[in-house]
Structures are given as C-alpha cells and as structure tokens.
Amino acid sequence: MVGAVAMLAAVFTGAATSTAAAAETGSAGATAGGWTCPGTVVPPGYVITGFNRSGCNGAGSWLHEPARDGIWTCSYSPIVTGYVTTGYISSGCSGIGSWQHSLARDGIWTCGGSPVVSGYVMTNYNQSGCSGVGAWYHQLVRNGIWTCPYSPIPAGYRSTTYNATGCGGLGAWYTVRV
C-alpha cells in the first residue's frame, strides 16, 4: 500500500517520467533501452535502432534496443561483440543510414568496415555488395584456405603462396596451419 501511495504521489507531482518523455524533454538520464538524448551512453549489448530529429528539444533522440540477429541499426550505432554488418540502406534511420547486424557465422557476406570476428578470415570480395559499400565473405579459418588482403590471420596460421586473381581481383594468399 505504501508503494502504491508513493507511485501515485510521483505521478501527480510529475516526479516520474517515461524514457520516451525524458527524450522529448531533454533529459540525458539513461536507462537500459528506450529513447535517449545525445550523449547518453549506449548500454552494453544494445544498439541504436531509431532516430527522431525533433526529440530532446530539437537535439534529436536515439532509440536503444538489445542487439539480436538481423536487427537494423542506425549509422553510429555500436556493433556488439560477435555481430557483423550484413546490409546497408543509405536512406534508413531517418536518412542517416541503416546497417543490418547479424551474428557471425561461417559463409556470411559482410559489409566493408564490418568487424571480423575472432577465428574468421575474409576469403572473397564483391565490390558492389552492401549497396555499393563492398562486401567481404567470411569463413572460419582452416588449413589451406585462401585469404584476402586486410584479413586477419589467426595465431597458428601463416600466409604462403600469392594468387593475383583471388578475392574478386584484389589478390589472395594461401593460408596454412603452422
């Protein structure tokens, strides 16, 4: 009963505000998820999925949501560990651009600038992939795989023979276990 009275008092005095209301009024207070104002830290495991230009008294507000496979995020969103970017739409997120986040897996195409998750290497390149940004094919490292320029080479492997026509014409190196 005391809790209910305190909650009613907060409502009537205006002490309680929702995350969306805080974003509209300019409060930079952070809670996990929801609409926030510029400068609010994105909580660990969350991404930015929406932008409202008129939020936060005209400063713009950002929607934070938990990361999940296939979610579309705004440019400037963090990329959660274990995820890669797999699609791009320049008009997304109110015109600032959107990136699709997917869990890393063997045989996935990622956009240029995407992180390479530990244990994976880039093995092919498509210049027109990801709406013209360029796309890299990721595979789990193994003995005898061809890797592209800029691909990380995990510990225990080394690059040997070069093939100038590999990786969509960028060149490729034969990678072997040491």
Number of C-alpha atoms within 10 A of each C-alpha: 6 7 8 9 10 11 14 14 13 13 12 10 9 9 10 14 13 11 21 18 15 21 28 21 15 18 18 18 13 18 15 16 17 20 29 31 27 15 11 15 14 21 16 12 15 19 26 28 24 23 22 18 13 12 22 23 14 13 14 18 27 28 22 24 20 17 23 15 12 16 18 26 27 25 20 12 18 16 20 18 14 14 21 27 28 23 21 24 17 14 10 18 20 13 12 14 16 25 27 21 25 22 18 24 15 13 13 17 26 28 25 20 12 17 16 20 18 14 15 21 26 28 24 22 24 19 15 10 18 21 13 12 14 16 25 27 20 25 22 16 23 15 13 14 18 24 27 25 15 8 16 16 19 15 9 9 15 14 17 12 10 15 15 11 10 19 21 15 14 13 17 25 22 17 22 18 14 9
